[in-house]
């Protein structure tokens, strides 16, 4: 399962190193796939940050969220519900997870 998650980040992820953050974001178009993989791996989603790509720079748009659920299926469902409310172009998500 970890290989599938790593492959998704390798194929679709964008580094935030230019922002001074040692993390990567995924485009909104694959966020639900990531959440499915996290759930299959039994990883709990603790929250995430939301970015918008502007002129090749990732700008935090402060639509971040956190989740206090310790049950991994519920936390992934909560994340999906939150992300479904986001609108806009060039939206990217970074996830905070607990393995």
C-alpha positions in Angstrom: 0.0 0.0 0.0 2.8 2.4 0.8 4.2 1.8 -2.7 0.9 3.0 -4.2 0.9 6.1 -2.0 4.5 6.9 -2.9 3.8 6.3 -6.6 0.9 8.8 -6.5 3.1 11.4 -4.8 5.9 10.7 -7.3 3.6 11.0 -10.3 1.3 13.9 -9.2 2.9 15.6 -6.2 4.6 19.0 -6.2 7.3 19.8 -3.7 6.9 22.7 -1.3 10.7 23.1 -0.8 10.5 26.5 -2.6 8.1 27.6 0.1 10.6 26.5 2.8 8.5 23.5 3.7 9.7 19.9 3.5 6.4 18.5 2.2 4.5 17.9 -1.0 1.1 18.8 -2.3 -1.3 16.8 -4.5 -3.7 18.3 -7.0 -7.3 18.3 -6.0 -8.0 15.9 -8.9 -6.2 13.1 -7.0 -7.0 14.1 -3.4 -9.8 11.5 -3.1 -7.5 8.8 -4.5 -5.0 9.7 -1.9 -7.6 9.5 0.8 -8.7 6.1 -0.4 -5.1 4.9 -0.2 -4.6 6.4 3.3 -7.8 4.6 4.4 -6.6 1.3 2.9 -3.3 1.7 4.7 -5.2 2.5 7.9 -3.7 5.9 8.2 -5.6 8.6 10.1 -5.8 12.0 8.4 -5.2 14.7 11.1 -5.7 17.6 8.7 -4.2 19.4 5.8 -3.2 22.6 4.2 -4.7 24.1 1.0 -2.6 25.8 -1.7 -3.2 27.5 -5.0 -0.6 27.5 -7.7 0.1 31.1 -8.9 3.0 31.7 -11.4 4.7 28.4 -10.4 4.6 29.3 -6.7 2.4 27.5 -4.2 0.4 30.0 -2.1 -1.3 28.9 1.1 -4.9 30.1 0.7 -5.7 29.4 4.4 -8.5 27.0 3.9 -6.6 24.6 6.1 -8.4 22.1 8.4 -7.7 19.7 11.3 -9.5 16.6 12.4 -9.7 15.3 15.9 -11.0 11.9 14.9 -8.8 8.9 15.8 -10.7 6.4 13.6 -9.0 6.3 10.2 -12.2 5.7 8.1 -14.0 8.5 9.8 -11.0 10.9 9.4 -10.7 10.2 5.7 -14.5 10.7 5.3 -14.2 14.0 7.2 -11.3 15.1 4.9 -13.3 14.2 1.8 -16.3 16.2 3.0 -14.1 19.2 3.8 -12.3 19.0 0.4 -15.6 18.7 -1.5 -16.5 22.3 -0.3 -13.4 23.8 -1.9 -13.8 25.7 -5.1 -11.3 27.3 -7.4 -8.6 26.6 -10.0 -5.2 25.1 -9.4 -6.1 23.9 -5.9 -3.5 21.6 -4.2 -3.6 19.7 -0.9 -1.0 18.7 1.7 -2.1 16.1 4.2 -1.0 15.6 7.7 -1.4 11.9 8.6 -0.7 9.5 11.4 0.4 6.0 10.5 
